[in-house]
Amino acid sequence: MSINEEKIYACWIDAGLGLSRQKKRLLLKAAGSARQAYSLVINSSSGMLEAVIGAQDSQSLTQYLKTITPQGLYELLEERAINYTYFMESDYPQKFVDIPDAPFGIFYKGELPNENSVSAAVIGARKCTEYGRYMAEKIAGELAQRGVDIISGMALGIDGMAQSAAIKAGGKTYAVLGGGVDNIYPASNSELYYEILKNGAVISEYAPGTKPQKWQFPIRNRLISALSDVVVVIEANEKSGTFSTVDMALEQGREVYAVPGRCTDCMSIGCNKLLRQGAGLATSAEDIICDLGWRDRLNPKNMSDGKIKLHLSQTAKDIYDVLDIIPMAQDDIIRILQQKGKSYPAEQVSKALCELELRRAAMKISGGYQLIKN
């Protein structure tokens, strides 16, 4: 029996309706292998299956047997470009191994994270403010540019913005979904979904075809934190669901950082509370990289001027050509652009400078803006 055949049977058991993670493992342990577990289902009349997982679950698996075979299920997944691995396979993410209530297996589209890569979950409010949007794009973009994988849930607001920023910065990002990997949720993030498939993966412990339910999201949050070395919270109100991920992260021994906000902003109450409770303070990616000692493990992505400018707006390209390693004030940038016959409103220049920061092409310091040469 090859390990690939074992995976086929394990996949069938994992996709079985109604069986808990604990009982799936119990079934494999009692049977000795995934194929033998499948044999118990076929021979359920012997009573052995019922003795292991109980009458109700035994009946559920027996009914499931009539709908599709292990080989038929696996072929269907292959047709849909859906991959599968489980806890006894070598490609099962090691970051899942030691967490409480680890998934029996996972379904995914794309490529799983490199085990040697460092990663950060960037999470926060769905109904975020403009400040939250800016900080999510800034921090996630900076981290991705330095080679940090960005993990999130592809939700509206902070999650999706962080993952979009990671892709724009040329980095990798991984979305852990609250439903099957073939169920794009929310539907408005369909474009982001397909971009993630080109630059990482979408991952779920729920079988394909599973529709996202409200109660499933807090459960999936433990996988977002588990895949990450650090969890960064950007905007959260006092009763935000984001805190379930924070709780999981602390239970799993992950670092937690929060972005500070104004005391009068309701969307910053949660982050400011985390800071009071001892979370790390993050105003930029560099705060996290420095605190966690990642500098020796990370290197900015080497990009030629041509590659950097390829993804910039025209205004940002013109500013990039003006900047140097010596800091330059925004007024001076505008003046030099005018001398070159390119007059842009101050608001448009400010927006383009933010774009350059997100791309890790320029950085803001006390003296103004300077070029980052990788």
MOTABEL-V164906 format. One record per residue. OMEGA is omega in radians with two decimals (* if undefined). Layout:
# MOTABEL-V164906
{{OMEGA} {OMEGA}}
This chain:
# MOTABEL-V164906
{{3.14} {3.13} {3.12} {3.10} {3.10} {-3.14} {3.13} {-3.14} {3.11} {3.12} {3.13} {3.13} {-3.10} {-3.12} {-3.12} {-3.04} {2.94} {-3.10} {-3.11} {3.11} {-3.11} {-3.10} {3.07} {3.12} {3.13} {3.14} {3.13} {-3.13} {-3.12} {-3.09} {-3.14} {3.10} {3.14} {-3.14} {3.12} {3.08} {3.10} {3.11} {3.10} {3.12} {3.13} {-3.10} {-3.06} {-3.12} {-3.14} {3.13} {-3.11} {-3.14} {3.13} {-3.14} {-3.09} {-3.00} {3.11} {-3.04} {-3.07} {3.13} {3.08} {3.13} {3.14} {3.13} {3.13} {3.08} {3.12} {3.13} {-3.10} {-3.06} {-3.10} {3.11} {3.07} {3.14} {3.13} {3.12} {-3.08} {3.11} {3.11} {3.11} {3.12} {3.10} {-3.11} {3.13} {3.09} {-3.14} {3.13} {2.96} {3.13} {-2.87} {3.13} {-3.14} {-3.11} {-3.13} {3.04} {-3.07} {-3.11} {-3.14} {3.08} {-2.92} {-2.99} {-3.12} {3.06} {3.09} {3.12} {3.13} {3.06} {3.12} {3.10} {3.01} {-3.13} {3.02} {-3.05} {-3.14} {-3.14} {-3.14} {3.01} {-3.08} {-3.11} {-3.12} {3.00} {-3.04} {3.13} {3.00} {3.08} {-2.99} {3.10} {-3.01} {3.02} {3.11} {-3.05} {3.08} {3.09} {3.08} {3.12} {3.10} {-3.11} {-3.09} {3.11} {-3.13} {-3.12} {-3.05} {3.13} {3.12} {3.13} {3.12} {-3.13} {3.12} {3.12} {3.08} {3.11} {3.07} {3.13} {-3.14} {3.07} {-3.05} {3.11} {-3.14} {3.02} {3.09} {-3.00} {-3.08} {-3.10} {3.13} {3.12} {-3.12} {3.07} {3.14} {3.12} {3.13} {3.13} {3.14} {3.12} {-3.09} {3.12} {3.09} {-3.05} {-3.12} {3.06} {-3.00} {3.12} {3.07} {3.11} {-3.10} {3.10} {-3.14} {-3.09} {-3.13} {-0.08} {-3.09} {-3.14} {3.11} {-3.10} {3.12} {3.09} {3.13} {-3.09} {3.06} {3.11} {3.14} {3.12} {-3.00} {-3.12} {-3.12} {2.90} {-2.96} {3.06} {3.00} {3.12} {-3.09} {3.07} {-3.09} {3.13} {3.10} {-3.14} {3.08} {-3.05} {-3.07} {-3.10} {-3.05} {3.08} {3.13} {-3.13} {-3.09} {3.13} {3.12} {3.06} {-3.14} {-3.12} {-3.13} {-3.02} {3.02} {-3.13} {3.08} {-3.12} {-3.12} {3.13} {-3.11} {3.09} {3.07} {-2.98} {-3.10} {-3.08} {3.04} {3.09} {-3.08} {3.08} {3.10} {3.11} {3.14} {3.11} {-3.12} {-3.14} {3.11} {-3.12} {3.12} {3.11} {3.06} {3.10} {3.08} {3.09} {3.09} {-3.10} {3.10} {3.13} {-3.09} {-3.09} {-3.13} {-3.10} {-3.12} {3.11} {-3.11} {-3.11} {-3.14} {3.13} {3.09} {3.10} {3.13} {3.09} {-3.11} {3.04} {3.09} {3.09} {-3.14} {-3.13} {3.02} {3.11} {3.09} {-3.10} {3.08} {-3.10} {-3.11} {-3.13} {-3.10} {-3.05} {3.09} {-3.09} {-3.01} {-3.12} {-3.12} {-3.05} {3.04} {3.06} {3.12} {3.14} {-3.12} {3.08} {3.10} {-3.11} {-3.14} {3.12} {-3.06} {-3.10} {-3.04} {-3.10} {2.98} {-3.11} {3.12} {-3.14} {3.09} {-3.13} {3.11} {3.12} {-3.14} {-3.12} {-3.04} {3.08} {3.13} {3.05} {-3.09} {-3.10} {3.14} {-3.11} {3.12} {3.12} {3.10} {-3.14} {-3.13} {-3.13} {3.09} {3.11} {3.11} {3.12} {3.11} {-3.13} {-3.09} {3.11} {3.05} {-3.12} {3.14} {3.14} {3.10} {3.12} {3.14} {3.13} {3.10} {3.07} {3.10} {3.13} {3.08} {-3.14} {3.14} {-3.09} {3.08} {3.13} {3.10} {3.14} {3.05} {-3.04} {-3.10} {-3.12} {-3.12} {3.09} {-3.12} {3.02} {3.10} {3.14} {*}}
